[in-house]
């Protein structure tokens, strides 16, 4: 299965300096180090977002790809960020895969929409979500301080200064077509990682479809 993840931090680029420490998933058998395996860059027009991508080249890419030997039902990813050399913020996302119809996943919710034939003819892959859910307020992200507009199954731990030191999210998603992920038109989603940059994961201590 091909998995597209976008470990993200939302912080003011001018006043809240953040660096990526590491990203790990025990179930996928991967631990990736910041400034060695991964870099945090700014691929979006909103430059307050930092997104982890593979440390190759100079272009800011939207996340990472992971190839696993078989489909997976659920897994957890933990990203740690250093906040202004002051404290460590831990972001834990528990992913629940809702079906095994296709052989790819993406947490970039913009890829879930139904699209016209010109854009690929893909059908909608949105699960049932609370009213008002959008990619901007629902897709997993870490923040220096919690924002009221964040939606979803989220538990935050906040210190006495109002800073977010730990966030745990549950994120439910349908599978998507591999071609949708790899060949989406740039007019829809830019900066998707290329298949050549995919990390190889091995499933460990988790449920897999099959």
Beta strands, then each sheet from edge to edge (+ up, - down):
strand 1: 2-5
strand 2: 8-10
strand 3: 18-25
strand 4: 30-33
strand 5: 38-41
strand 6: 49-54
strand 7: 64-68
strand 8: 74-83
strand 9: 87-97
strand 10: 104-106
strand 11: 142-143
strand 12: 153-158
strand 13: 164-173
strand 14: 199-201
sheet 1: 10+ 1+ 7- 14-
sheet 2: 5+ 6- 2+ 11+
sheet 3: 4+ 3- 8+ 9- 13- 12+
end
